């Protein structure tokens, strides 16, 4: 057998092997994507899960092509690595912030400190989470504004998630006059809380005299409510407390000042026969 025939036969074998390696890599990639779908479907949003599946699938195929198929076809991977390193450096310097946002986006997807529809405060931006992509997070503020925050900033700043916990507490300070009955006021407030179905029994609400102010007896009212309903309950119950207290003759105190006039005191001393 001539050398040319030997080389041709070897080339055919390499081509067939490369083809089989490509099929095998595609099969492994699909199996990996299916495994990720089953293991992460309860933890990751569907759009993010699709991205993770595709990234795993194409990563397996590309690695197989670079390190298995191309060497079989006579292309040295070292030359690709050198070219890729140079290209990577150029792209890296040009897109550091994009890469940082991408990595932060992956961490946010897996850690999940926020979810779509959550009411949050991110770096002073208060609103509802509309979208979490690999590069940025979109918030719709309560004023209707569209705010796009880079994921790197989201990941490194303080996040306040108002609905992450099932229950949330709010409180009032109700100031009544010193002449009013504080025990009666506390009983009225407790009855109003008890009657409202959204006010949680556990944790239990707390109503007590907190301090004696300059112009009022200050009653502290602390109530737990479902995180999704706390704001509506807070606004509704405050007005009911005010109206019910007034209906029972208990008024909300307002600032008062007692003014003494020195001339009136002198006149009183002069006119006093004693």
C-alpha positions as CSV (number, residue, x, y, z in Angstrom):
1,X,0.0,0.0,0.0
2,X,1.4,3.4,-1.0
3,X,1.9,6.2,1.5
4,X,-0.8,8.3,-0.3
5,X,-3.3,5.5,0.1
6,X,-2.4,5.1,3.8
7,X,-2.8,8.9,4.4
8,X,-6.1,8.8,2.6
9,X,-7.3,5.9,4.7
10,X,-6.2,7.6,7.9
11,X,-8.0,10.9,6.8
12,X,-11.2,9.0,6.2
13,X,-11.0,7.3,9.6
14,X,-10.3,10.7,11.2
15,X,-13.3,12.2,9.4
16,X,-15.6,9.4,10.5
17,X,-14.2,9.6,14.1
18,X,-14.8,13.4,14.1
19,X,-18.3,12.9,12.8
20,X,-19.0,10.4,15.5
21,X,-17.5,12.7,18.2
22,X,-19.7,15.5,17.0
23,X,-22.8,13.3,17.2
24,X,-21.8,12.1,20.7
25,X,-21.2,15.7,21.9
26,X,-24.6,16.7,20.6
27,X,-26.2,13.8,22.5
28,X,-24.3,14.6,25.7
29,X,-25.2,18.3,25.3
30,X,-28.9,17.4,25.0
31,X,-28.7,15.1,28.0
32,X,-27.0,17.8,30.1
33,X,-29.7,20.3,29.0
34,X,-32.5,17.9,30.0
35,X,-30.8,17.3,33.4
36,X,-30.5,21.0,34.1
37,X,-34.2,21.5,33.1
38,X,-35.3,18.9,35.5
39,X,-33.1,19.9,38.4
40,X,-33.6,23.7,38.1
41,X,-37.1,24.1,36.9
42,X,-38.4,24.9,40.4
43,X,-35.5,27.2,41.2
44,X,-35.0,29.3,38.1
45,X,-37.4,31.3,35.9
46,X,-38.2,29.7,32.5
47,X,-36.4,32.3,30.4
48,X,-33.3,32.0,32.5
49,X,-33.4,28.3,32.4
50,X,-33.5,28.3,28.6
51,X,-30.4,30.4,28.6
52,X,-28.6,28.1,31.0
53,X,-29.6,25.0,28.9
54,X,-28.3,26.6,25.7
55,X,-25.1,27.7,27.3
56,X,-24.4,24.2,28.7
57,X,-25.3,22.5,25.3
58,X,-23.2,24.8,23.2
59,X,-20.3,24.7,25.6
60,X,-20.1,20.9,25.3
61,X,-20.3,21.0,21.5
62,X,-17.7,23.8,21.2
63,X,-15.2,22.1,23.6
64,X,-15.6,18.8,21.6
65,X,-15.0,20.7,18.3
66,X,-11.9,22.5,19.6
67,X,-10.2,19.8,21.5
68,X,-11.3,16.6,19.6
69,X,-12.6,17.2,16.1
70,X,-10.2,19.9,14.9
71,X,-7.1,17.9,16.0
72,X,-8.5,14.9,14.1
73,X,-8.8,17.1,11.0
74,X,-5.2,18.3,11.4
75,X,-5.9,21.7,13.0
76,X,-3.7,22.3,16.1
77,X,-5.8,23.6,19.1
78,X,-2.7,25.6,20.3
79,X,-3.0,28.0,17.3
80,X,-6.7,28.5,18.1
81,X,-5.9,29.1,21.8
82,X,-3.4,31.7,20.9
83,X,-5.7,33.5,18.5
84,X,-8.5,33.1,21.1
85,X,-6.4,34.6,23.8
86,X,-5.5,37.6,21.8
87,X,-9.1,38.1,20.8
88,X,-10.2,37.5,24.4
89,X,-7.8,40.2,25.7
90,X,-9.2,42.7,23.2
91,X,-12.8,41.9,24.0
92,X,-12.1,41.8,27.7
93,X,-10.6,45.3,27.8
94,X,-13.5,46.6,25.6
95,X,-16.3,45.0,27.6
96,X,-15.3,44.7,31.2
97,X,-18.6,46.1,32.4
98,X,-20.6,43.8,30.2
99,X,-18.8,40.8,31.5
100,X,-19.2,42.0,35.1
101,X,-22.9,42.4,34.5
102,X,-23.2,39.0,32.9
103,X,-21.5,37.3,35.8
104,X,-23.6,39.2,38.3
105,X,-26.7,38.2,36.3
106,X,-25.8,34.6,36.6
107,X,-25.3,34.9,40.4
108,X,-28.7,36.7,40.7
109,X,-30.4,33.9,38.7
110,X,-29.0,31.2,41.1
111,X,-29.2,33.2,44.4
112,X,-32.6,34.7,43.6
113,X,-32.7,37.5,46.1
114,X,-35.5,39.1,44.0
115,X,-38.1,37.6,41.7
116,X,-40.4,39.0,39.0
117,X,-43.3,41.0,40.6
118,X,-41.5,41.6,43.9
119,X,-41.7,45.1,45.5
120,X,-38.1,46.1,46.1
121,X,-35.8,48.9,46.9
122,X,-32.5,48.7,44.9
123,X,-30.0,51.5,45.3
124,X,-32.9,53.9,46.1
125,X,-35.1,52.8,43.2
126,X,-38.4,51.6,44.7
127,X,-40.8,49.7,42.6
128,X,-41.8,46.4,41.1
129,X,-39.4,44.0,39.3
130,X,-40.4,43.7,35.7
131,X,-37.5,41.7,34.3
132,X,-34.2,40.1,35.3
133,X,-32.0,39.5,32.3
134,X,-28.3,38.4,32.2
135,X,-27.2,42.0,31.8
136,X,-29.6,44.2,33.6
137,X,-32.7,44.3,35.9
138,X,-35.8,46.3,35.0
139,X,-37.9,48.1,37.7
140,X,-41.2,49.9,37.3
141,X,-41.4,52.5,40.0
142,X,-44.7,53.3,41.7
143,X,-44.7,56.5,39.7
144,X,-44.7,54.5,36.5
145,X,-41.1,55.1,35.6
146,X,-38.9,52.6,33.7
147,X,-35.6,52.1,35.5
148,X,-32.9,49.8,34.1
149,X,-30.2,48.9,36.6
150,X,-27.0,47.0,35.5
151,X,-26.8,43.6,37.2
152,X,-23.3,44.4,38.6
153,X,-24.8,47.3,40.6
154,X,-27.8,45.2,41.7
155,X,-25.5,42.4,42.9
156,X,-23.2,44.7,44.9
157,X,-25.7,47.1,46.4
158,X,-28.2,46.6,49.3
159,X,-31.5,45.1,48.2
160,X,-34.6,45.5,50.2
161,X,-37.3,43.0,49.2
162,X,-40.6,44.1,50.7
163,X,-42.4,40.9,49.9
164,X,-39.7,38.2,50.4
165,X,-41.2,37.3,53.8
166,X,-44.8,36.1,54.1
167,X,-45.7,38.7,56.7
168,X,-44.7,42.3,57.3
169,X,-45.3,44.6,60.2
170,X,-46.3,48.3,60.2
171,X,-47.0,50.6,63.1
172,X,-48.7,53.9,64.1
173,X,-48.3,56.3,66.9
174,X,-51.7,57.5,68.0
175,X,-51.6,60.6,70.3
176,X,-54.7,61.3,72.4
177,X,-55.5,64.0,74.9
178,X,-54.5,63.7,78.6
179,X,-58.1,64.1,79.5
180,X,-59.1,61.0,77.5
181,X,-59.3,57.5,78.8
182,X,-56.2,55.7,77.4
183,X,-57.5,52.2,78.4
184,X,-60.7,52.8,76.5
185,X,-58.7,54.0,73.4
186,X,-56.5,50.8,73.6
187,X,-59.6,48.6,73.8
188,X,-61.2,50.3,70.8
189,X,-58.0,50.0,68.7
190,X,-57.7,46.3,69.6
191,X,-61.3,45.6,68.6
192,X,-60.8,47.3,65.2
193,X,-57.7,45.1,64.6
194,X,-59.5,42.0,65.7
195,X,-62.4,42.7,63.3
196,X,-60.1,43.1,60.3
197,X,-59.5,39.8,58.5
198,X,-56.2,40.9,57.0
199,X,-54.6,41.7,60.4
200,X,-52.7,38.6,61.5
201,X,-53.3,36.9,64.8
202,X,-49.8,35.3,64.8
203,X,-47.6,37.2,65.2
204,X,-50.0,39.0,67.5
205,X,-50.6,42.8,67.3
206,X,-49.4,45.0,70.1
207,X,-51.2,48.1,71.4
208,X,-49.8,50.0,74.4
209,X,-49.0,53.4,75.8
210,X,-45.5,54.1,74.5
211,X,-44.7,57.4,76.1
212,X,-46.2,60.6,77.6
213,X,-45.5,63.4,75.2
214,X,-45.6,67.2,75.7
215,X,-49.1,67.4,74.3
216,X,-50.5,63.9,74.2
217,X,-50.5,60.3,75.5
218,X,-48.9,58.4,72.7
219,X,-50.3,54.9,72.0
220,X,-48.1,52.6,69.9
221,X,-49.9,50.3,67.5
222,X,-48.0,47.5,65.8
223,X,-49.7,45.2,63.4
224,X,-48.6,42.2,61.2
225,X,-50.2,41.7,57.8
226,X,-49.6,39.6,54.7
227,X,-46.8,41.2,52.7
228,X,-49.0,41.6,49.7
229,X,-51.8,43.4,51.6
230,X,-49.9,45.4,54.3
231,X,-50.1,48.8,52.5
232,X,-53.8,48.7,51.9
233,X,-54.5,47.6,55.4
234,X,-52.2,50.3,56.8
235,X,-54.0,53.1,55.0
236,X,-57.5,51.7,55.7
237,X,-57.1,51.0,59.4
238,X,-55.5,54.3,60.3
239,X,-58.5,56.2,59.2
240,X,-60.9,53.8,60.9
241,X,-59.0,54.2,64.2
242,X,-59.3,58.0,64.0
243,X,-63.0,58.0,63.2
244,X,-63.9,55.4,65.8
245,X,-62.0,57.1,68.5
246,X,-63.7,60.4,67.7
247,X,-67.1,58.7,67.7
248,X,-66.4,57.6,71.2
249,X,-65.4,61.1,72.4
250,X,-61.6,60.5,72.2
251,X,-59.8,63.1,70.2
252,X,-56.5,63.0,68.5
253,X,-54.3,65.5,70.4
254,X,-52.7,68.5,68.7
255,X,-49.9,70.8,69.9
256,X,-50.9,73.2,72.7
257,X,-49.0,76.0,74.5
258,X,-49.9,77.7,77.7
259,X,-49.0,81.4,77.7
260,X,-48.6,83.4,80.9
261,X,-48.8,87.2,80.8
262,X,-46.6,88.9,83.4
263,X,-48.8,92.2,83.6
264,X,-51.9,90.1,84.4
265,X,-50.1,88.5,87.3
266,X,-49.0,91.9,88.7
267,X,-52.5,93.3,88.4
268,X,-53.8,90.3,90.3
269,X,-51.3,90.8,93.1
270,X,-52.2,94.5,93.4
271,X,-55.9,93.9,93.5
272,X,-55.6,91.1,96.1
273,X,-56.7,92.6,99.5
274,X,-54.5,90.0,101.3
